[in-house]
Amino acid sequence: MLQEVHWGELKFPWREKRYRRLVFTTGYGWKITPSGRLALSLGRGRERIVLAVPEIIDRSGALVTPDRWGEIKLCWDAAARCWSLRIAYRVPDDSLPDVSGLKAWRLPESGW
């Protein structure tokens, strides 16, 4: 005999989550400490990962300061068997590249 069960009476399996975030956002997941080191937050009640501040150079050869950094990802490189940081950053000029010097081209007309 089947018994009718209401959603309020159900108990789903539960266990403490042991995973850690590997993406750290600006203003929440990472910060520069007063001693000048990079701190990655793993959440409430867990110890932070504290590292030396990495030196990031953009394509033009200029140093990218932490105030231009965005999201930081902690990635496992399976080939090298080590962790690495991937840091997204804003460029000083957010405009699109100049295309005025590019030559326009067309696809050939098809005989369809």
FIKOLZA-1660 file (N, C-alpha, C; in steps of 0.1 Angstrom, whole numbers, plus 5000, padded with zeros to 4 digits):
% residues 112
   i   px   py   pz ch aa at
   1 5008 4988 5000  A  M  N
   1 5000 5000 5000  A  M CA
   1 5009 5012 5000  A  M  C
   2 5006 5022 4991  A  L  N
   2 5014 5034 4990  A  L CA
   2 5008 5045 4999  A  L  C
   3 5017 5052 5005  A  Q  N
   3 5012 5063 5014  A  Q CA
   3 5015 5076 5008  A  Q  C
   4 5006 5086 5008  A  E  N
   4 5008 5099 5002  A  E CA
   4 5018 5107 5011  A  E  C
   5 5028 5113 5005  A  V  N
   5 5038 5121 5012  A  V CA
   5 5037 5135 5007  A  V  C
   6 5038 5144 5016  A  H  N
   6 5038 5159 5013  A  H CA
   6 5052 5164 5013  A  H  C
   7 5054 5174 5005  A  W  N
   7 5068 5180 5003  A  W CA
   7 5073 5185 5016  A  W  C
   8 5065 5190 5025  A  G  N
   8 5070 5195 5038  A  G CA
   8 5075 5184 5047  A  G  C
   9 5071 5172 5045  A  E  N
   9 5075 5160 5053  A  E CA
   9 5087 5153 5048  A  E  C
  10 5091 5156 5036  A  L  N
  10 5103 5149 5030  A  L CA
  10 5116 5154 5036  A  L  C
  11 5125 5146 5038  A  K  N
  11 5139 5150 5042  A  K CA
  11 5148 5144 5032  A  K  C
  12 5155 5154 5025  A  F  N
  12 5165 5150 5015  A  F CA
  12 5178 5147 5022  A  F  C
  13 5186 5138 5015  A  P  N
  13 5199 5135 5021  A  P CA
  13 5208 5148 5022  A  P  C
  14 5215 5150 5032  A  W  N
  14 5223 5162 5034  A  W CA
  14 5236 5158 5040  A  W  C
  15 5247 5165 5036  A  R  N
  15 5260 5163 5042  A  R CA
  15 5267 5176 5041  A  R  C
  16 5277 5178 5049  A  E  N
  16 5285 5191 5049  A  E CA
  16 5293 5191 5036  A  E  C
  17 5292 5203 5030  A  K  N
  17 5299 5205 5017  A  K CA
  17 5314 5207 5020  A  K  C
  18 5323 5199 5013  A  R  N
  18 5337 5200 5015  A  R CA
  18 5344 5207 5003  A  R  C
  19 5337 5211 4993  A  Y  N
  19 5344 5217 4982  A  Y CA
  19 5347 5231 4985  A  Y  C
  20 5357 5237 4978  A  R  N
  20 5361 5250 4980  A  R CA
  20 5360 5258 4966  A  R  C
  21 5356 5270 4967  A  R  N
  21 5355 5278 4955  A  R CA
  21 5369 5280 4949  A  R  C
  22 5370 5280 4936  A  L  N
  22 5382 5282 4929  A  L CA
  22 5382 5294 4921  A  L  C
  23 5371 5302 4922  A  V  N
  23 5370 5315 4915  A  V CA
  23 5368 5325 4925  A  V  C
  24 5376 5335 4925  A  F  N
  24 5376 5346 4935  A  F CA
  24 5373 5359 4928  A  F  C
  25 5362 5366 4932  A  T  N
  25 5358 5378 4926  A  T CA
  25 5363 5390 4932  A  T  C
  26 5363 5401 4925  A  T  N
  26 5368 5414 4930  A  T CA
  26 5359 5419 4942  A  T  C
  27 5365 5423 4953  A  G  N
  27 5358 5428 4964  A  G CA
  27 5352 5418 4973  A  G  C
  28 5352 5405 4969  A  Y  N
  28 5346 5395 4978  A  Y CA
  28 5356 5383 4980  A  Y  C
  29 5362 5378 4969  A  G  N
  29 5370 5366 4971  A  G CA
  29 5384 5368 4973  A  G  C
  30 5389 5380 4969  A  W  N
  30 5404 5382 4970  A  W CA
  30 5406 5397 4975  A  W  C
  31 5417 5399 4982  A  K  N
  31 5421 5413 4985  A  K CA
  31 5436 5413 4988  A  K  C
  32 5441 5425 4987  A  I  N
  32 5455 5427 4991  A  I CA
  32 5456 5431 5006  A  I  C
  33 5463 5423 5014  A  T  N
  33 5464 5426 5028  A  T CA
  33 5472 5438 5031  A  T  C
  34 5471 5443 5043  A  P  N
  34 5479 5455 5047  A  P CA
  34 5494 5453 5046  A  P  C
  35 5498 5440 5047  A  S  N
  35 5512 5437 5046  A  S CA
  35 5517 5435 5031  A  S  C
  36 5507 5437 5022  A  G  N
  36 5511 5437 5008  A  G CA
  36 5511 5423 5001  A  G  C
  37 5503 5414 5006  A  R  N
  37 5502 5401 5001  A  R CA
  37 5488 5398 4995  A  R  C
  38 5487 5389 4987  A  L  N
  38 5474 5385 4981  A  L CA
  38 5467 5374 4989  A  L  C
  39 5455 5377 4994  A  A  N
  39 5447 5368 5002  A  A CA
  39 5435 5363 4994  A  A  C
  40 5434 5350 4993  A  L  N
  40 5422 5343 4986  A  L CA
  40 5414 5337 4997  A  L  C
  41 5401 5341 4997  A  S  N
  41 5392 5337 5007  A  S CA
  41 5385 5324 5003  A  S  C
  42 5385 5314 5012  A  L  N
  42 5379 5301 5010  A  L CA
  42 5365 5300 5016  A  L  C
  43 5361 5311 5023  A  G  N
  43 5348 5311 5029  A  G CA
  43 5348 5312 5044  A  G  C
  44 5337 5314 5050  A  R  N
  44 5336 5316 5064  A  R CA
  44 5341 5304 5072  A  R  C
  45 5350 5306 5082  A  G  N
  45 5355 5296 5090  A  G CA
  45 5366 5288 5084  A  G  C
  46 5371 5292 5073  A  R  N
  46 5382 5285 5067  A  R CA
  46 5394 5295 5065  A  R  C
  47 5406 5289 5066  A  E  N
  47 5418 5297 5065  A  E CA
  47 5420 5302 5051  A  E  C
  48 5425 5314 5049  A  R  N
  48 5428 5320 5036  A  R CA
  48 5441 5314 5030  A  R  C
  49 5441 5315 5017  A  I  N
  49 5454 5312 5010  A  I CA
  49 5461 5325 5008  A  I  C
  50 5473 5327 5014  A  V  N
  50 5480 5340 5013  A  V CA
  50 5492 5338 5004  A  V  C
  51 5494 5346 4994  A  L  N
  51 5505 5345 4984  A  L CA
  51 5512 5358 4983  A  L  C
  52 5523 5358 4977  A  A  N
  52 5530 5370 4972  A  A CA
  52 5522 5376 4961  A  A  C
  53 5521 5389 4960  A  V  N
  53 5514 5395 4949  A  V CA
  53 5521 5392 4936  A  V  C
  54 5514 5386 4926  A  P  N
  54 5521 5383 4913  A  P CA
  54 5523 5396 4905  A  P  C
  55 5534 5396 4897  A  E  N
  55 5537 5407 4889  A  E CA
  55 5531 5404 4875  A  E  C
  56 5522 5412 4870  A  I  N
  56 5515 5409 4858  A  I CA
  56 5519 5421 4848  A  I  C
  57 5524 5417 4836  A  I  N
  57 5527 5426 4826  A  I CA
  57 5517 5425 4814  A  I  C
  58 5512 5436 4809  A  D  N
  58 5502 5435 4798  A  D CA
  58 5510 5435 4785  A  D  C
  59 5503 5434 4774  A  R  N
  59 5509 5433 4761  A  R CA
  59 5518 5445 4757  A  R  C
  60 5515 5456 4762  A  S  N
  60 5523 5468 4759  A  S CA
  60 5536 5469 4768  A  S  C
  61 5537 5460 4778  A  G  N
  61 5549 5460 4786  A  G CA
  61 5547 5467 4799  A  G  C
  62 5535 5472 4802  A  A  N
  62 5532 5480 4814  A  A CA
  62 5528 5471 4825  A  A  C
  63 5531 5474 4837  A  L  N
  63 5528 5467 4849  A  L CA
  63 5513 5468 4852  A  L  C
  64 5505 5457 4854  A  V  N
  64 5491 5458 4858  A  V CA
  64 5490 5458 4873  A  V  C
  65 5485 5468 4878  A  T  N
  65 5483 5470 4893  A  T CA
  65 5471 5462 4898  A  T  C
  66 5470 5458 4910  A  P  N
  66 5458 5451 4915  A  P CA
  66 5445 5458 4914  A  P  C
  67 5445 5472 4914  A  D  N
  67 5433 5479 4913  A  D CA
  67 5426 5477 4899  A  D  C
  68 5433 5471 4889  A  R  N
  68 5428 5468 4876  A  R CA
  68 5424 5454 4875  A  R  C
  69 5427 5445 4885  A  W  N
  69 5424 5431 4884  A  W CA
  69 5409 5429 4886  A  W  C
  70 5404 5418 4880  A  G  N
  70 5390 5414 4882  A  G CA
  70 5390 5401 4889  A  G  C
  71 5384 5391 4882  A  E  N
  71 5382 5378 4887  A  E CA
  71 5396 5370 4887  A  E  C
  72 5398 5362 4897  A  I  N
  72 5410 5354 4898  A  I CA
  72 5405 5339 4899  A  I  C
  73 5411 5331 4891  A  K  N
  73 5408 5317 4891  A  K CA
  73 5420 5309 4895  A  K  C
  74 5418 5299 4904  A  L  N
  74 5429 5290 4908  A  L CA
  74 5427 5277 4900  A  L  C
  75 5436 5274 4891  A  C  N
  75 5434 5263 4881  A  C CA
  75 5445 5253 4883  A  C  C
  76 5441 5240 4882  A  W  N
  76 5450 5229 4883  A  W CA
  76 5454 5225 4869  A  W  C
  77 5467 5226 4867  A  D  N
  77 5473 5222 4854  A  D CA
  77 5477 5207 4855  A  D  C
  78 5469 5199 4848  A  A  N
  78 5472 5184 4849  A  A CA
  78 5485 5180 4843  A  A  C
  79 5489 5187 4832  A  A  N
  79 5501 5183 4825  A  A CA
  79 5513 5187 4834  A  A  C
  80 5513 5199 4840  A  A  N
  80 5525 5203 4848  A  A CA
  80 5523 5198 4863  A  A  C
  81 5511 5193 4866  A  R  N
  81 5508 5189 4880  A  R CA
  81 5511 5199 4890  A  R  C
  82 5505 5211 4888  A  C  N
  82 5507 5222 4897  A  C CA
  82 5495 5232 4896  A  C  C
  83 5494 5241 4906  A  W  N
  83 5483 5251 4906  A  W CA
  83 5488 5263 4899  A  W  C
  84 5480 5271 4893  A  S  N
  84 5483 5284 4887  A  S CA
  84 5472 5294 4889  A  S  C
  85 5475 5306 4889  A  L  N
  85 5465 5317 4890  A  L CA
  85 5463 5323 4876  A  L  C
  86 5450 5325 4873  A  R  N
  86 5446 5332 4861  A  R CA
  86 5439 5344 4865  A  R  C
  87 5444 5356 4862  A  I  N
  87 5439 5368 4866  A  I CA
  87 5434 5376 4854  A  I  C
  88 5421 5380 4855  A  A  N
  88 5415 5388 4844  A  A CA
  88 5418 5403 4849  A  A  C
  89 5420 5412 4839  A  Y  N
  89 5422 5426 4843  A  Y CA
  89 5417 5435 4832  A  Y  C
  90 5414 5447 4836  A  R  N
  90 5409 5457 4826  A  R CA
  90 5420 5464 4820  A  R  C
  91 5418 5467 4807  A  V  N
  91 5428 5475 4800  A  V CA
  91 5425 5490 4802  A  V  C
  92 5435 5499 4801  A  P  N
  92 5432 5513 4804  A  P CA
  92 5422 5519 4794  A  P  C
  93 5423 5515 4782  A  D  N
  93 5414 5520 4771  A  D CA
  93 5405 5509 4767  A  D  C
  94 5392 5510 4771  A  D  N
  94 5382 5499 4768  A  D CA
  94 5376 5500 4754  A  D  C
  95 5382 5509 4746  A  S  N
  95 5376 5510 4732  A  S CA
  95 5381 5499 4723  A  S  C
  96 5373 5498 4712  A  L  N
  96 5377 5487 4702  A  L CA
  96 5389 5492 4694  A  L  C
  97 5396 5483 4688  A  P  N
  97 5408 5487 4680  A  P CA
  97 5404 5495 4668  A  P  C
  98 5413 5503 4663  A  D  N
  98 5410 5511 4651  A  D CA
  98 5410 5503 4639  A  D  C
  99 5400 5503 4631  A  V  N
  99 5399 5495 4619  A  V CA
  99 5399 5503 4606  A  V  C
 100 5402 5516 4608  A  S  N
 100 5401 5525 4596  A  S CA
 100 5411 5522 4586  A  S  C
 101 5423 5516 4589  A  G  N
 101 5433 5513 4580  A  G CA
 101 5432 5499 4573  A  G  C
 102 5421 5492 4578  A  L  N
 102 5419 5479 4572  A  L CA
 102 5412 5480 4558  A  L  C
 103 5416 5471 4549  A  K  N
 103 5410 5471 4536  A  K CA
 103 5397 5463 4536  A  K  C
 104 5387 5468 4530  A  A  N
 104 5374 5461 4530  A  A CA
 104 5375 5450 4519  A  A  C
 105 5368 5439 4521  A  W  N
 105 5368 5429 4511  A  W CA
 105 5354 5423 4511  A  W  C
 106 5350 5416 4500  A  R  N
 106 5337 5410 4498  A  R CA
 106 5339 5396 4494  A  R  C
 107 5329 5388 4497  A  L  N
 107 5329 5374 4493  A  L CA
 107 5325 5374 4478  A  L  C
 108 5331 5365 4470  A  P  N
 108 5327 5364 4456  A  P CA
 108 5312 5360 4455  A  P  C
 109 5306 5366 4444  A  E  N
 109 5292 5362 4442  A  E CA
 109 5291 5348 4437  A  E  C
 110 5282 5341 4443  A  S  N
 110 5280 5327 4438  A  S CA
 110 5269 5327 4428  A  S  C
 111 5269 5317 4419  A  G  N
 111 5259 5316 4409  A  G CA
 111 5247 5308 4412  A  G  C
 112 5242 5309 4424  A  W  N
 112 5231 5302 4429  A  W CA
 112 5218 5308 4424  A  W  C
% end
